[in-house]
């Protein structure tokens, strides 16, 4: 792997991490929005 490929894979991982983090935050908010029975 050359440096360009390394940078691209790191960027892809960072984007995946950001997507997972936002999904986690959204699901947490949805859980809190649910009325407690």
mmCIF file of the N, C-alpha and C atoms, coordinates in Angstrom:
data_MODEL
# 
_entry.id   MODEL 
# 
loop_
_atom_site.group_PDB 
_atom_site.id 
_atom_site.type_symbol 
_atom_site.label_atom_id 
_atom_site.label_alt_id 
_atom_site.label_comp_id 
_atom_site.label_asym_id 
_atom_site.label_entity_id 
_atom_site.label_seq_id 
_atom_site.pdbx_PDB_ins_code 
_atom_site.Cartn_x 
_atom_site.Cartn_y 
_atom_site.Cartn_z 
_atom_site.occupancy 
_atom_site.B_iso_or_equiv 
_atom_site.pdbx_formal_charge 
_atom_site.auth_seq_id 
_atom_site.auth_comp_id 
_atom_site.auth_asym_id 
_atom_site.auth_atom_id 
_atom_site.pdbx_PDB_model_num 
ATOM 1   N N  . UNK A 1 1  ? 0.848   -1.213 0.000  1.00 0.00 ? 1  UNK A N  1 
ATOM 2   C CA . UNK A 1 1  ? 0.000   0.000  0.000  1.00 0.00 ? 1  UNK A CA 1 
ATOM 3   C C  . UNK A 1 1  ? 0.874   1.249  0.000  1.00 0.00 ? 1  UNK A C  1 
ATOM 4   N N  . UNK A 1 2  ? 0.560   2.187  -0.861 1.00 0.00 ? 2  UNK A N  1 
ATOM 5   C CA . UNK A 1 2  ? 1.299   3.442  -0.831 1.00 0.00 ? 2  UNK A CA 1 
ATOM 6   C C  . UNK A 1 2  ? 0.565   4.443  0.056  1.00 0.00 ? 2  UNK A C  1 
ATOM 7   N N  . UNK A 1 3  ? 1.179   5.594  0.272  1.00 0.00 ? 3  UNK A N  1 
ATOM 8   C CA . UNK A 1 3  ? 0.583   6.562  1.207  1.00 0.00 ? 3  UNK A CA 1 
ATOM 9   C C  . UNK A 1 3  ? -0.790  7.020  0.755  1.00 0.00 ? 3  UNK A C  1 
ATOM 10  N N  . UNK A 1 4  ? -1.008  7.122  -0.550 1.00 0.00 ? 4  UNK A N  1 
ATOM 11  C CA . UNK A 1 4  ? -2.316  7.577  -1.039 1.00 0.00 ? 4  UNK A CA 1 
ATOM 12  C C  . UNK A 1 4  ? -3.400  6.571  -0.649 1.00 0.00 ? 4  UNK A C  1 
ATOM 13  N N  . UNK A 1 5  ? -3.102  5.278  -0.817 1.00 0.00 ? 5  UNK A N  1 
ATOM 14  C CA . UNK A 1 5  ? -4.080  4.249  -0.462 1.00 0.00 ? 5  UNK A CA 1 
ATOM 15  C C  . UNK A 1 5  ? -4.343  4.251  1.041  1.00 0.00 ? 5  UNK A C  1 
ATOM 16  N N  . UNK A 1 6  ? -3.284  4.441  1.817  1.00 0.00 ? 6  UNK A N  1 
ATOM 17  C CA . UNK A 1 6  ? -3.449  4.479  3.276  1.00 0.00 ? 6  UNK A CA 1 
ATOM 18  C C  . UNK A 1 6  ? -4.355  5.632  3.672  1.00 0.00 ? 6  UNK A C  1 
ATOM 19  N N  . UNK A 1 7  ? -4.102  6.805  3.103  1.00 0.00 ? 7  UNK A N  1 
ATOM 20  C CA . UNK A 1 7  ? -4.928  7.973  3.434  1.00 0.00 ? 7  UNK A CA 1 
ATOM 21  C C  . UNK A 1 7  ? -6.379  7.733  3.044  1.00 0.00 ? 7  UNK A C  1 
ATOM 22  N N  . UNK A 1 8  ? -6.605  7.103  1.884  1.00 0.00 ? 8  UNK A N  1 
ATOM 23  C CA . UNK A 1 8  ? -7.978  6.862  1.441  1.00 0.00 ? 8  UNK A CA 1 
ATOM 24  C C  . UNK A 1 8  ? -8.684  5.884  2.375  1.00 0.00 ? 8  UNK A C  1 
ATOM 25  N N  . UNK A 1 9  ? -7.988  4.825  2.800  1.00 0.00 ? 9  UNK A N  1 
ATOM 26  C CA . UNK A 1 9  ? -8.630  3.856  3.688  1.00 0.00 ? 9  UNK A CA 1 
ATOM 27  C C  . UNK A 1 9  ? -8.913  4.482  5.048  1.00 0.00 ? 9  UNK A C  1 
ATOM 28  N N  . UNK A 1 10 ? -8.010  5.325  5.528  1.00 0.00 ? 10 UNK A N  1 
ATOM 29  C CA . UNK A 1 10 ? -8.246  6.019  6.802  1.00 0.00 ? 10 UNK A CA 1 
ATOM 30  C C  . UNK A 1 10 ? -9.459  6.926  6.675  1.00 0.00 ? 10 UNK A C  1 
ATOM 31  N N  . UNK A 1 11 ? -9.561  7.621  5.545  1.00 0.00 ? 11 UNK A N  1 
ATOM 32  C CA . UNK A 1 11 ? -10.692 8.525  5.322  1.00 0.00 ? 11 UNK A CA 1 
ATOM 33  C C  . UNK A 1 11 ? -12.000 7.736  5.302  1.00 0.00 ? 11 UNK A C  1 
ATOM 34  N N  . UNK A 1 12 ? -11.996 6.573  4.629  1.00 0.00 ? 12 UNK A N  1 
ATOM 35  C CA . UNK A 1 12 ? -13.206 5.754  4.569  1.00 0.00 ? 12 UNK A CA 1 
ATOM 36  C C  . UNK A 1 12 ? -13.599 5.283  5.962  1.00 0.00 ? 12 UNK A C  1 
ATOM 37  N N  . UNK A 1 13 ? -12.614 4.872  6.751  1.00 0.00 ? 13 UNK A N  1 
ATOM 38  C CA . UNK A 1 13 ? -12.924 4.422  8.111  1.00 0.00 ? 13 UNK A CA 1 
ATOM 39  C C  . UNK A 1 13 ? -13.488 5.563  8.938  1.00 0.00 ? 13 UNK A C  1 
ATOM 40  N N  . UNK A 1 14 ? -12.931 6.753  8.774  1.00 0.00 ? 14 UNK A N  1 
ATOM 41  C CA . UNK A 1 14 ? -13.423 7.910  9.522  1.00 0.00 ? 14 UNK A CA 1 
ATOM 42  C C  . UNK A 1 14 ? -14.868 8.204  9.136  1.00 0.00 ? 14 UNK A C  1 
ATOM 43  N N  . UNK A 1 15 ? -15.178 8.085  7.838  1.00 0.00 ? 15 UNK A N  1 
ATOM 44  C CA . UNK A 1 15 ? -16.554 8.341  7.394  1.00 0.00 ? 15 UNK A CA 1 
ATOM 45  C C  . UNK A 1 15 ? -17.495 7.282  7.957  1.00 0.00 ? 15 UNK A C  1 
ATOM 46  N N  . UNK A 1 16 ? -17.070 6.019  7.938  1.00 0.00 ? 16 UNK A N  1 
ATOM 47  C CA . UNK A 1 16 ? -17.893 4.949  8.508  1.00 0.00 ? 16 UNK A CA 1 
ATOM 48  C C  . UNK A 1 16 ? -18.140 5.216  9.985  1.00 0.00 ? 16 UNK A C  1 
ATOM 49  N N  . UNK A 1 17 ? -17.078 5.593  10.708 1.00 0.00 ? 17 UNK A N  1 
ATOM 50  C CA . UNK A 1 17 ? -17.212 5.871  12.131 1.00 0.00 ? 17 UNK A CA 1 
ATOM 51  C C  . UNK A 1 17 ? -18.202 7.002  12.372 1.00 0.00 ? 17 UNK A C  1 
ATOM 52  N N  . UNK A 1 18 ? -18.132 8.042  11.539 1.00 0.00 ? 18 UNK A N  1 
ATOM 53  C CA . UNK A 1 18 ? -19.050 9.175  11.689 1.00 0.00 ? 18 UNK A CA 1 
ATOM 54  C C  . UNK A 1 18 ? -20.487 8.724  11.463 1.00 0.00 ? 18 UNK A C  1 
ATOM 55  N N  . UNK A 1 19 ? -20.692 7.868  10.464 1.00 0.00 ? 19 UNK A N  1 
ATOM 56  C CA . UNK A 1 19 ? -22.049 7.369  10.187 1.00 0.00 ? 19 UNK A CA 1 
ATOM 57  C C  . UNK A 1 19 ? -22.556 6.566  11.379 1.00 0.00 ? 19 UNK A C  1 
ATOM 58  N N  . UNK A 1 20 ? -21.724 5.657  11.903 1.00 0.00 ? 20 UNK A N  1 
ATOM 59  C CA . UNK A 1 20 ? -22.150 4.848  13.046 1.00 0.00 ? 20 UNK A CA 1 
ATOM 60  C C  . UNK A 1 20 ? -22.438 5.724  14.256 1.00 0.00 ? 20 UNK A C  1 
ATOM 61  N N  . UNK A 1 21 ? -21.601 6.725  14.492 1.00 0.00 ? 21 UNK A N  1 
ATOM 62  C CA . UNK A 1 21 ? -21.796 7.610  15.638 1.00 0.00 ? 21 UNK A CA 1 
ATOM 63  C C  . UNK A 1 21 ? -23.117 8.357  15.519 1.00 0.00 ? 21 UNK A C  1 
ATOM 64  N N  . UNK A 1 22 ? -23.415 8.876  14.328 1.00 0.00 ? 22 UNK A N  1 
ATOM 65  C CA . UNK A 1 22 ? -24.670 9.621  14.152 1.00 0.00 ? 22 UNK A CA 1 
ATOM 66  C C  . UNK A 1 22 ? -25.861 8.685  14.288 1.00 0.00 ? 22 UNK A C  1 
ATOM 67  N N  . UNK A 1 23 ? -25.735 7.454  13.793 1.00 0.00 ? 23 UNK A N  1 
ATOM 68  C CA . UNK A 1 23 ? -26.833 6.487  13.936 1.00 0.00 ? 23 UNK A CA 1 
ATOM 69  C C  . UNK A 1 23 ? -27.063 6.183  15.414 1.00 0.00 ? 23 UNK A C  1 
ATOM 70  N N  . UNK A 1 24 ? -25.985 6.002  16.163 1.00 0.00 ? 24 UNK A N  1 
ATOM 71  C CA . UNK A 1 24 ? -26.115 5.735  17.601 1.00 0.00 ? 24 UNK A CA 1 
ATOM 72  C C  . UNK A 1 24 ? -26.818 6.893  18.294 1.00 0.00 ? 24 UNK A C  1 
ATOM 73  N N  . UNK A 1 25 ? -26.397 8.121  17.976 1.00 0.00 ? 25 UNK A N  1 
ATOM 74  C CA . UNK A 1 25 ? -27.025 9.291  18.595 1.00 0.00 ? 25 UNK A CA 1 
ATOM 75  C C  . UNK A 1 25 ? -28.503 9.344  18.241 1.00 0.00 ? 25 UNK A C  1 
ATOM 76  N N  . UNK A 1 26 ? -28.844 9.086  16.972 1.00 0.00 ? 26 UNK A N  1 
ATOM 77  C CA . UNK A 1 26 ? -30.242 9.133  16.550 1.00 0.00 ? 26 UNK A CA 1 
ATOM 78  C C  . UNK A 1 26 ? -31.058 8.082  17.282 1.00 0.00 ? 26 UNK A C  1 
ATOM 79  N N  . UNK A 1 27 ? -30.535 6.857  17.383 1.00 0.00 ? 27 UNK A N  1 
ATOM 80  C CA . UNK A 1 27 ? -31.295 5.802  18.045 1.00 0.00 ? 27 UNK A CA 1 
ATOM 81  C C  . UNK A 1 27 ? -31.457 6.127  19.529 1.00 0.00 ? 27 UNK A C  1 
ATOM 82  N N  . UNK A 1 28 ? -30.440 6.730  20.132 1.00 0.00 ? 28 UNK A N  1 
ATOM 83  C CA . UNK A 1 28 ? -30.533 7.097  21.546 1.00 0.00 ? 28 UNK A CA 1 
ATOM 84  C C  . UNK A 1 28 ? -31.623 8.148  21.734 1.00 0.00 ? 28 UNK A C  1 
ATOM 85  N N  . UNK A 1 29 ? -31.674 9.125  20.846 1.00 0.00 ? 29 UNK A N  1 
ATOM 86  C CA . UNK A 1 29 ? -32.698 10.171 20.935 1.00 0.00 ? 29 UNK A CA 1 
ATOM 87  C C  . UNK A 1 29 ? -34.081 9.550  20.766 1.00 0.00 ? 29 UNK A C  1 
ATOM 88  N N  . UNK A 1 30 ? -34.224 8.631  19.804 1.00 0.00 ? 30 UNK A N  1 
ATOM 89  C CA . UNK A 1 30 ? -35.519 7.996  19.569 1.00 0.00 ? 30 UNK A CA 1 
ATOM 90  C C  . UNK A 1 30 ? -35.960 7.214  20.800 1.00 0.00 ? 30 UNK A C  1 
ATOM 91  N N  . UNK A 1 31 ? -35.028 6.536  21.439 1.00 0.00 ? 31 UNK A N  1 
ATOM 92  C CA . UNK A 1 31 ? -35.365 5.775  22.645 1.00 0.00 ? 31 UNK A CA 1 
ATOM 93  C C  . UNK A 1 31 ? -35.837 6.725  23.739 1.00 0.00 ? 31 UNK A C  1 
ATOM 94  N N  . UNK A 1 32 ? -35.170 7.866  23.879 1.00 0.00 ? 32 UNK A N  1 
ATOM 95  C CA . UNK A 1 32 ? -35.564 8.827  24.911 1.00 0.00 ? 32 UNK A CA 1 
ATOM 96  C C  . UNK A 1 32 ? -36.904 9.465  24.587 1.00 0.00 ? 32 UNK A C  1 
ATOM 97  N N  . UNK A 1 33 ? -37.232 9.578  23.280 1.00 0.00 ? 33 UNK A N  1 
ATOM 98  C CA . UNK A 1 33 ? -38.502 10.190 22.895 1.00 0.00 ? 33 UNK A CA 1 
ATOM 99  C C  . UNK A 1 33 ? -39.681 9.270  23.189 1.00 0.00 ? 33 UNK A C  1 
ATOM 100 N N  . UNK A 1 34 ? -39.426 7.958  23.228 1.00 0.00 ? 34 UNK A N  1 
ATOM 101 C CA . UNK A 1 34 ? -40.523 7.022  23.482 1.00 0.00 ? 34 UNK A CA 1 
ATOM 102 C C  . UNK A 1 34 ? -41.118 7.268  24.867 1.00 0.00 ? 34 UNK A C  1 
ATOM 103 N N  . UNK A 1 35 ? -42.444 7.248  24.963 1.00 0.00 ? 35 UNK A N  1 
ATOM 104 C CA . UNK A 1 35 ? -43.065 7.419  26.287 1.00 0.00 ? 35 UNK A CA 1 
ATOM 105 C C  . UNK A 1 35 ? -42.768 6.222  27.179 1.00 0.00 ? 35 UNK A C  1 
ATOM 106 N N  . UNK A 1 36 ? -42.464 6.485  28.424 1.00 0.00 ? 36 UNK A N  1 
ATOM 107 C CA . UNK A 1 36 ? -42.155 5.400  29.357 1.00 0.00 ? 36 UNK A CA 1 
ATOM 108 C C  . UNK A 1 36 ? -43.459 4.791  29.846 1.00 0.00 ? 36 UNK A C  1 
ATOM 109 N N  . UNK A 1 37 ? -43.580 3.482  29.661 1.00 0.00 ? 37 UNK A N  1 
ATOM 110 C CA . UNK A 1 37 ? -44.830 2.814  30.066 1.00 0.00 ? 37 UNK A CA 1 
ATOM 111 C C  . UNK A 1 37 ? -44.663 2.255  31.465 1.00 0.00 ? 37 UNK A C  1 
# 
